[in-house]
Amino acid sequence: MSIIGNQNASKYSEDIVEKIIILVSNGSNIVDACKANNISYPTWCSWKRQYPSVFNMYAHARQDKAEYIEAMIDKVLKDLKEKKIDHSTARIIIDTYKWKMSKFYPKIFGADSTIILEQEEAKKEQVVIFQIPDNGREQQ
C-alpha cells in the first residue's frame, strides 16, 4: 500500500507493528523502533492514522513504557544507594524519567493526577445532617 507523498512507504505488516509495539513497551522511542524494523517514521504515522488497532496498541505500549520507566527509576535509586552515581546525577535522571512518564501516561503520572483524584472524590454523594437547636423549647 503506497502512501501519497511518500514513495518509500512500506506495505502494512502486522508483524512489524507487533515488533515496534514490543520495543516501545520495553522503553524504546518510536523513531528508534521504526529504524530497527526498517520503516520510516512517516510510514508509522500513516499506519497509526489508517489502522485504529495500531493506534490503540501504540497507546497501550506508551502506558507500558511508563511502567518500564518506573522500573528504571528504581534502578537509579539502587545505583545511588550503592554509590555508583552521585546525588545530583541521580536527581537529573529521575526528574527526566518522571517527566517522560507524565507524557506517556498523564492520568497516572502527570502533574494533574492529584487534581483528577480530588475531582473524583468531589463527585461522590455527600449527606449533610442539620441539627436544629431547640432553643429551650420542649418537645411534646
N, C-alpha and C positions, 0 to 999 in steps of 0.2 A: 504494500500500500504506500503510494508516494504522497508526500505532503507538499502542497503547492508552496513554492518559495524555498524549499529545501530539497535540492536534487539528491542529497546523500541520505535522505530519510530511510531508516531501516524498516523492514516489514515487521509488523507487530508479532511479538513472540511471548507467549505466557511463560516460557522457560526463563527468558531474560528478565522479565518482570519479577518473577519469583526470586531470582538471584540478586537483583537490585534491592528488593524488599528486605531480604535477609541481611545484606550488607548495611543498609540503613538502620535496621533494628539493632545491629551489633555495633553501632556508633559511627559508621562511615557517613560522610556527607554525600549528598545526591550527585554532585559533579564527579567525585571520585568513583562512586558506584557505577555511574554511566560509563566512565572511561574503562573501568575494569571489565565491563561487558561489551566494549566496542560499539557503543551507541553514543550519539551526540546528546547533549543536554536539551537542545531544541526538539529532538525526536522524543525524548522522555516527556517533555512538556506537552507535545501533541498527543501522546498516548494518554496522559492524565486527563486531557480535555475530552478525548474521543471515547474513552472507556471508563465509565463510572466505577467499575470494580477496581481498576488500577488506582484511581483517586482514593477510594476507600481503604485499599490495602496500604497505600502510602501514608495516609493519615494515621492508621494504626501503627505503622512502622515508626513514625515520628514519636508516638506515645511510648512505644517500646524503647526507642532511643533515649528518651528522657530517663527511663528507669535504668538503662545501661549507664548513663552518665552519673546517676546516683551512686552506682557501684564504683565508678571511677573516683568520686569524691571520697568514698570510704578508703580507697587505695591511697589517695593523697594523705589522708589522716593517718593511715598506718605508716606511711613513709615519714611523716612528720614525727610520730612517736618514736620511730626507730632512728631518728636523726639523720635520715638520708637526704632530707631537704630542710631548708630553714623556714621560719615562720612567715616571713614576707613572701617568699615564693609560694608557699602553700596557700596563703591568703589570696594571691593573684589567681592561682589555678582554680581554687574553689569558687571564687567570685565569677570567673569566666564560665565554669561549668554550671553554676546556678543561673546565670544569665541565659545560657543556652537552653537549659531545662525549661525556663519560663517561656521561651519562644516555641518549643516543641509541644508543650502541654500546659498552656497557661491556666486552665481551670484548676489544676492541682498545684503547680509550682510557680505560678505567676504572682506578681505583687498584689493583684486584686483578689486572690483566693480567700483572704480573710474577709473581705467585703462580701463576697458571694456567700460565705458561711453565715455572716451576720444577717444578710437578706433572707436566707432560708429560715433562720431562726425567727425573724420578724413575721414571716408568713404563717407561722403556727398560730392556731386559735388561742386566744387568751381569754380567761374567765376572770372577771373582776367582781368581787363581792363588796357591796357597800354596807356598812353598819351605821344605822342612823341612831344617834344617841336619843334616849328618851327624855332628856332634859327635866328629870324629876317627875314625869308623868307615870302614873301607874297603869299597868295593863290590866284589863278586867276580863 
